[in-house]
Amino acid sequence: MSKDKKATGDSLEGRDPELLRRIYEVMVLTRAVEDRMVAMYRGGDLLGSLYTGHWHEGISVGAASCLRPDDYMAPIHRDLGAHLWRGMEPWQVMASFMGKATSPTGGRDGTLHYGRLDLGIYNLPSHIPANFPVATGMAFAAKYRGEDKVCLAFCGDGSTSRADFHESLTIASVQKLPNVFVIENNQYAYSTPLRLTSHSDTFSVKAAAYGIPGVTVDGTDVLAVRDAVDEAVSRARAGDGPSIVEGVTMRMHGHAEHDPADYVVKELYEEYNKKDPVELFENVLLKAGVLDDGTVKKVRDDARQAAIAARRKALADPMPEPSNIEEGVYAD
């Protein structure tokens, strides 16, 4: 992976059709679950706010698909696809936003700070990229123990201006840790546009300061993301240290569902409305004969029904009991 190069995933030659179908299925499920959760938020089913990853599915699923089951992952709030790829159940995500006792946090956090250590998913902390120092620690532990593991961590474009981003990249590069750092460039850090957060042409060019590779890819092209991350994962696993992969996309909803995002340039919405990563990948697979119209309909119908069933279960699950509020605060 050359420093700050552009990459595309424009070929299906040599790719496993079964893997391609699974990537598509998880992307479709991600969109269906988040669409259902938007409706739940507007209907008053959820507690607090809701953060979604519409148009981030190619980044989250494409990157997560490169990991082995025993690798580590530190996702952020736009990475539902990565959670679902690793085995998180949709109802668990909904239950987390509802503060239910059956959620991964046991109802002790009612929004997005969920994860599952049994799946190698580190819980997202605020603020981003506070997950980066932990990701470097996880990678350091793996290297120290002699484990053949990689830690994949995600952050947004605005996060690259924070100190914990630079501290983590410095440690990871100097120690040659098995990290892969994915920057999800969705044009805005909450309401702040790119031109006010960085003077660089790309975010991957920042890799040069740490002496590591960096690559910028089209984040709406799931195969471009997968190819770049797969190369970075292989490099990390071989002991050659970390890499940066920047996926460029657009945040098609507000920062959260309460945010109308009326500060976004209209032309950006119009441009990216034609670049839906789910539809783009679907068309690629249809053209290549990996999918047919009947399969597409079934995948979409199954995803919708799974989202409906997840909502039904999460709604029926109990809230936490006040009597056990002290459980889980300290280690036994």
Secondary structure as the mmCIF struct_conf table of DSSP 4:
data_model
#
loop_
_struct_conf.conf_type_id
_struct_conf.id
_struct_conf.beg_label_comp_id
_struct_conf.beg_label_asym_id
_struct_conf.beg_label_seq_id
_struct_conf.end_label_comp_id
_struct_conf.end_label_asym_id
_struct_conf.end_label_seq_id
TURN_TY1_P TURN_TY1_P1 LYS A 3 ASP A 4
STRN STRN1 LYS A 5 ALA A 7
TURN_TY1_P TURN_TY1_P2 GLU A 13 GLY A 14
HELX_RH_AL_P HELX_RH_AL_P1 PRO A 17 ARG A 42
TURN_TY1_P TURN_TY1_P3 GLY A 43 GLY A 44
BEND BEND1 LEU A 46 GLY A 48
TURN_TY1_P TURN_TY1_P4 HIS A 54 TRP A 55
HELX_RH_AL_P HELX_RH_AL_P2 GLU A 57 ALA A 64
TURN_TY1_P TURN_TY1_P5 SER A 65 CYS A 66
BEND BEND2 LEU A 67 LEU A 67
TURN_TY1_P TURN_TY1_P6 PRO A 69 ASP A 70
BEND BEND3 ASP A 71 ASP A 71
STRN STRN2 TYR A 72 ALA A 74
TURN_TY1_P TURN_TY1_P7 HIS A 77 ARG A 78
HELX_RH_AL_P HELX_RH_AL_P3 LEU A 80 ARG A 86
TURN_TY1_P TURN_TY1_P8 GLY A 87 GLY A 87
HELX_RH_AL_P HELX_RH_AL_P4 PRO A 90 PHE A 97
TURN_TY1_P TURN_TY1_P9 MET A 98 GLY A 99
TURN_TY1_P TURN_TY1_P10 ALA A 101 THR A 102
BEND BEND4 SER A 103 SER A 103
TURN_TY1_P TURN_TY1_P11 PRO A 104 GLY A 107
BEND BEND5 ARG A 108 ARG A 108
BEND BEND6 THR A 111 LEU A 112
STRN STRN3 ARG A 116 ARG A 116
HELX_RH_3T_P HELX_RH_3T_P1 LEU A 117 LEU A 119
TURN_TY1_P TURN_TY1_P12 GLY A 120 GLY A 120
STRN STRN4 ILE A 121 ILE A 121
HELX_LH_PP_P HELX_LH_PP_P1 TYR A 122 PRO A 125
BEND BEND7 SER A 126 HIS A 127
TURN_TY1_P TURN_TY1_P13 ILE A 128 ALA A 130
HELX_RH_AL_P HELX_RH_AL_P5 ASN A 131 ARG A 145
TURN_TY1_P TURN_TY1_P14 GLY A 146 GLY A 146
STRN STRN5 CYS A 151 GLY A 156
TURN_TY1_P TURN_TY1_P15 ASP A 157 ASP A 157
HELX_RH_3T_P HELX_RH_3T_P2 GLY A 158 SER A 161
BEND BEND8 ARG A 162 ARG A 162
HELX_RH_AL_P HELX_RH_AL_P6 ALA A 163 VAL A 174
TURN_TY1_P TURN_TY1_P16 GLN A 175 LYS A 176
BEND BEND9 PRO A 178 PRO A 178
STRN STRN6 ASN A 179 ASN A 185
BEND BEND10 GLN A 187 GLN A 187
STRN STRN7 TYR A 188 ALA A 189
TURN_TY1_P TURN_TY1_P17 TYR A 190 SER A 191
STRN STRN8 THR A 192 PRO A 193
HELX_RH_3T_P HELX_RH_3T_P3 LEU A 194 LEU A 196
TURN_TY1_P TURN_TY1_P18 THR A 197 THR A 197
BEND BEND11 SER A 200 ASP A 201
BEND BEND12 PHE A 203 PHE A 203
HELX_RH_3T_P HELX_RH_3T_P4 SER A 204 TYR A 210
TURN_TY1_P TURN_TY1_P19 GLY A 211 GLY A 211
BEND BEND13 ILE A 212 ILE A 212
STRN STRN9 GLY A 214 ASP A 218
TURN_TY1_P TURN_TY1_P20 GLY A 219 THR A 220
HELX_RH_AL_P HELX_RH_AL_P7 VAL A 222 ARG A 237
TURN_TY1_P TURN_TY1_P21 ALA A 238 GLY A 239
STRN STRN10 SER A 243 VAL A 248
BEND BEND14 HIS A 253 HIS A 253
BEND BEND15 HIS A 255 ALA A 256
TURN_TY1_P TURN_TY1_P22 GLU A 257 HIS A 258
TURN_TY1_P TURN_TY1_P23 ASP A 262 TYR A 263
BEND BEND16 VAL A 264 VAL A 264
HELX_RH_AL_P HELX_RH_AL_P8 LYS A 266 TYR A 272
TURN_TY1_P TURN_TY1_P24 ASN A 273 LYS A 274
HELX_RH_AL_P HELX_RH_AL_P9 PRO A 277 ALA A 288
TURN_TY1_P TURN_TY1_P25 GLY A 289 GLY A 289
BEND BEND17 VAL A 290 LEU A 291
HELX_RH_AL_P HELX_RH_AL_P10 ASP A 293 ALA A 316
BEND BEND18 ASP A 317 ASP A 317
HELX_LH_PP_P HELX_LH_PP_P2 PRO A 318 GLU A 321
HELX_RH_3T_P HELX_RH_3T_P5 PRO A 322 ASN A 324
TURN_TY1_P TURN_TY1_P26 ILE A 325 GLY A 328
BEND BEND19 VAL A 329 TYR A 330
#
